Amino acid sequence: MGVFVFLPLVLPLTAWPVARLAEQHLHPRTATRLLSAAAGVLALCSTLCLGLLMVVGTAQLPGNPLPDGWSDPEVREAVPYDEVAGRAAIPALLAVLTACVLAGARHRRTRRRAARALAGLPATPVVVLPDGAPYAYALPGGGRDRIVVTTGMLAALEGGERRALFAHERAHLAAAHHRFLLVVRLAALANPFLRPLRTAVVYTVERWADEEAAAAVGSRRTVARAIGKAALASRSAAGTGPAGFAGLAFAGLAGFAFAGPVPRRMAALLDPAPAARTWPSVFTTAGLAVWGAAAGTTVSALSSANSAVTLFLVLKAATPL
């Protein structure tokens, strides 16, 4: 395997330039799907890499339950700096698994708490809460997706702006944006180098919903105005909103004026609609983002697969019948 076994751990360093190029030059729908897929694959590959290193490190510990042949020099030679890398991988992998399990548990707990809060209300697609605090969010629930909005938020917007709000939240539900957000959050926990991808996807899912809302209401300026008004109303009422909104945002439930840099979203809506071409030319900045992410993900996946197969064959040869 050689030093290539470490590639999945360091290739996510390319996340920062890829994230910047994608969020600035790709259609938000394409950027969201590309960055989420790349983050998921790179996170799986880096976790697999840690697992392979842990096997080597664990096999050398006295009293381990693994076959004695797994600690032979032939096995250790498969990994450079096996003693240091193997032993360091053990706590690293445990930390990754613990963080992801806790994140998944918190995600489910927050979703259940949000559902219970609406349990006594009519089972309608839109729930209007009698609350002066201006906020709105999409609550995915399988066959019972719902949009939650307060009277305070509706009072801050006019007719066309309200339609933009509802179109924005429906776009979140229709495209299952909460799943993209959950994937990139878990990926960032698995490998901190992937945090730029998470930040970029938080922005691109909002931009995706903004573009869908603009197409639905037929006015990009109306959507931009609605976002600005909602953000100003939310800021003036800071501290009066629901205590659990931070948890809802964590669970992947998108708020109309809470997620993503609002000035950038408004500026993008005041510009012409982005082109929806999926695979731009490699000689453009957008093409560099697409093909760079695809190349990095492919190299990481192939390196992980090669390391896994090689180590499996080495361990199989070292395992007594």
C-alpha positions in Angstrom: 0.0 0.0 0.0 2.8 2.4 0.8 2.1 6.1 1.4 -1.0 5.9 -0.7 -2.9 4.5 2.3 -2.7 8.0 3.7 -4.2 9.7 0.7 -7.9 9.6 1.8 -6.9 11.4 5.0 -5.3 14.4 3.2 -7.2 14.7 0.0 -10.1 16.5 1.7 -7.6 19.4 2.0 -8.8 20.2 -1.5 -12.2 21.0 -0.1 -11.6 24.7 0.4 -10.9 25.7 -3.2 -13.4 23.3 -4.6 -16.1 24.6 -2.2 -15.3 28.2 -3.1 -15.4 27.6 -6.9 -18.6 25.5 -6.7 -20.6 27.9 -4.6 -19.6 30.9 -6.7 -19.7 29.5 -10.3 -22.1 26.5 -10.4 -25.8 26.4 -10.3 -26.8 25.9 -6.6 -28.6 22.7 -7.4 -25.5 21.3 -9.1 -23.2 22.6 -6.4 -25.3 21.1 -3.6 -25.3 17.6 -5.2 -21.7 17.7 -6.2 -20.3 18.9 -2.8 -22.6 16.6 -0.8 -21.6 13.6 -2.9 -17.9 14.5 -2.7 -18.1 15.1 1.1 -19.8 11.8 1.7 -17.4 9.7 -0.4 -14.3 11.5 1.0 -15.6 11.0 4.6 -16.2 7.3 4.0 -12.8 6.8 2.5 -11.0 8.6 5.3 -12.9 6.6 7.9 -12.0 3.4 6.0 -8.4 4.5 6.0 -8.5 5.0 9.8 -10.0 1.5 10.1 -7.3 -0.1 8.1 -4.6 1.7 10.2 -6.4 0.7 13.4 -6.3 -3.0 12.4 -2.5 -2.8 12.1 -2.1 -0.8 15.3 -4.5 -3.1 17.3 -2.8 -6.3 16.1 0.5 -5.2 17.8 -1.1 -4.5 21.2 -0.4 -7.3 23.8 -3.4 -9.3 24.7 -5.4 -8.4 21.7 -7.9 -11.0 20.4 -6.7 -10.9 16.8 -4.8 -13.8 15.2 -1.1 -13.7 16.1 -0.2 -13.6 12.4 -1.7 -10.2 12.0 1.2 -8.6 14.0 3.8 -10.2 11.8 6.4 -7.9 10.1 4.7 -8.7 6.7 1.5 -7.0 7.9 3.3 -4.0 9.4 5.3 -3.5 6.2 2.1 -2.8 4.4 1.7 0.5 6.3 4.5 3.1 6.5 5.3 4.1 10.0 3.0 1.4 11.2 3.6 1.8 14.9 2.9 5.5 15.0 0.1 5.5 12.4 -1.6 2.4 13.7 -1.7 3.6 17.4 -2.8 7.1 16.5 -5.6 5.8 14.3 -7.2 4.0 17.3 -8.4 7.0 19.2 -9.0 9.0 16.0 -11.4 6.4 14.7 -13.1 6.1 18.1 -13.6 9.8 18.2 -15.0 9.9 14.7 -17.5 7.1 15.4 -18.5 8.6 18.7 -19.1 12.1 17.2 -21.2 10.6 14.3 -23.3 8.5 16.6 -23.9 11.4 19.0 -24.8 13.7 16.0 -27.2 11.2 14.6 -28.9 10.7 18.0 -29.2 14.5 18.4 -30.6 14.8 14.9 -33.4 12.2 15.6 -34.1 13.7 19.1 -34.5 17.2 17.7 -36.8 15.9 14.9 -39.0 14.1 17.4 -39.2 17.2 19.7 -40.2 19.4 16.8 -42.9 16.8 15.7 -44.3 16.6 19.3 -44.5 20.4 19.4 -46.9 20.3 16.5 -48.8 17.2 17.5 -51.9 19.0 18.8 -52.3 21.2 15.7 -54.2 20.4 12.5 -52.4 18.0 10.2 -52.2 20.6 7.4 -49.2 21.2 5.0 -48.9 24.7 6.5 -49.0 25.4 10.3 -49.4 29.1 11.4 -48.3 29.6 15.0 -49.7 32.5 17.0 -46.3 33.9 17.9 -45.1 37.4 17.5 -41.5 36.2 16.9 -40.8 36.2 13.2 -39.5 32.8 12.0 -40.4 30.1 9.5 -38.9 26.7 8.7 -39.6 23.5 6.8 -40.3 20.3 8.9 -39.7 17.1 6.9 -41.6 14.1 8.1 -41.8 11.5 5.4 -45.4 11.6 4.1 -46.3 14.5 6.4 -43.9 17.3 5.4 -45.0 20.6 6.9 -44.1 24.3 6.7 -44.2 26.2 10.0 -44.5 29.9 10.1 -45.5 32.4 12.7 -47.9 35.3 12.6 -45.0 37.6 13.3 -43.2 36.5 10.1 -46.4 36.8 8.0 -47.0 40.3 9.4 -43.5 41.3 8.3 -44.1 40.4 4.7 -46.5 41.5 2.0 -48.6 39.3 -0.3 -46.0 38.4 -3.0 -43.3 38.1 -0.4 -45.4 35.6 1.6 -45.7 33.5 -1.6 -41.9 33.7 -2.0 -41.5 32.4 1.6 -43.8 29.5 1.1 -42.3 28.6 -2.3 -38.8 28.7 -0.6 -39.8 26.3 2.1 -41.7 24.0 -0.3 -38.5 23.8 -2.4 -36.6 22.7 0.7 -39.1 19.9 1.3 -39.4 18.8 -2.3 -35.6 18.5 -2.8 -35.0 16.9 0.7 -32.4 19.5 1.5 -32.2 18.3 5.1 -30.6 15.1 3.8 -27.8 17.0 2.0 -27.2 19.0 5.2 -27.0 15.9 7.3 -24.6 14.2 5.0 -22.1 17.1 5.0 -22.4 17.6 8.8 -21.5 13.9 9.4 -18.7 14.2 6.8 -17.3 17.2 8.6 -17.3 15.3 11.8 -15.6 12.3 10.2 -12.8 14.6 8.7 -12.4 18.2 9.8 -10.8 19.0 6.5 -14.3 18.7 5.0 -15.8 21.6 7.0 -15.5 24.0 4.0 -17.9 21.7 2.1 -20.4 21.8 4.9 -20.3 25.6 5.0 -20.7 25.8 1.2 -23.7 23.4 1.2 -25.4 25.3 3.9 -25.3 28.3 1.5 -26.0 26.4 -1.7 -29.2 24.7 -0.4 -30.5 28.2 0.5 -29.6 29.5 -2.9 -31.3 26.5 -4.5 -34.5 27.2 -2.6 -34.2 30.9 -3.5 -34.0 30.1 -7.2 -37.0 27.7 -7.0 -38.9 30.4 -5.2 -38.0 33.0 -7.8 -39.2 30.7 -10.6 -42.5 30.0 -8.7 -43.4 33.7 -8.0 -41.9 35.0 -11.3 -39.8 37.7 -9.7 -36.3 37.4 -8.4 -36.5 40.9 -6.9 -39.6 39.9 -4.8 -37.7 36.9 -3.3 -34.7 39.1 -2.5 -36.9 41.7 -0.9 -38.7 39.0 1.2 -35.4 37.6 2.4 -34.2 41.0 3.4 -37.4 41.9 5.3 -37.4 38.6 7.0 -33.8 39.0 8.1 -34.4 42.5 9.4 -37.5 41.4 11.3 -35.7 38.4 12.8 -32.7 40.5 13.8 -34.9 43.1 15.5 -36.6 40.3 17.4 -33.4 38.5 18.3 -33.8 36.5 21.5 -37.6 36.3 21.3 -37.7 33.3 18.9 -38.2 29.7 19.8 -35.5 28.3 22.1 -35.2 25.2 20.0 -34.6 26.9 16.7 -30.8 26.2 16.9 -31.7 22.6 17.3 -34.0 22.7 14.4 -31.3 24.2 12.2 -28.9 21.5 13.4 -31.4 18.8 12.3 -31.4 20.1 8.8 -34.6 22.1 8.9 -34.0 25.2 6.9 -35.1 28.6 8.1 -36.1 31.3 5.6 -33.8 34.1 6.8 -31.6 32.2 9.3 -29.3 30.1 7.1 -26.7 31.3 4.7 -25.2 34.8 4.2 -28.3 36.9 3.6 -26.5 39.8 1.7 -24.9 37.2 -0.7 -28.2 35.6 -1.3 -29.9 38.9 -2.0 -27.1 40.0 -4.4 -27.3 36.7 -6.3 -31.1 37.2 -6.7 -30.6 40.6 -8.1 -28.3 39.1 -10.8 -29.6 37.1 -13.8 -30.5 33.5 -13.1 -27.5 31.1 -13.1 -27.1 28.7 -16.0 -28.3 25.2 -15.1 -25.6 23.4 -17.2 -24.4 20.4 -15.1 -21.0 19.6 -16.5 -19.2 22.8 -17.6 -16.0 22.9 -19.6 -12.8 22.1 -17.7 -11.4 25.3 -19.1 -13.7 27.4 -16.9 -13.7 28.2 -13.2 -16.9 26.2 -12.8 -15.3 23.3 -14.7 -12.3 23.4 -12.3 -14.6 22.9 -9.4 -16.6 20.1 -11.0 -13.7 18.2 -12.4 -11.4 18.9 -9.5 -14.0 17.5 -7.0 -14.7 14.5 -9.2 -10.9 13.8 -9.6 -10.2 14.1 -5.9 -13.1 11.9 -4.9 -12.2 9.3 -7.5 -8.5 9.2 -6.4 -9.5 8.9 -2.7 -12.0 6.1 -3.5 -9.5 4.2 -5.6 -6.8 4.6 -3.0 -9.1 3.4 -0.2 -10.3 0.4 -2.3 -6.7 -0.5 -3.2 -5.6 -0.3 0.4 -8.5 -2.3 1.7 -8.0 -5.1 -0.8 -4.2 -5.2 -0.3 -4.5 -5.3 3.5 -7.2 -8.0 3.2 -5.0 -10.2 1.1 -2.0 -9.6 3.5 -4.1 -10.5 6.5 -5.6 -13.5 4.8 -2.1 -14.8 4.0 -1.0 -14.2 7.6 -4.0 -15.8 9.2 -3.4 -19.5 10.1 -5.9 -22.0 8.9 
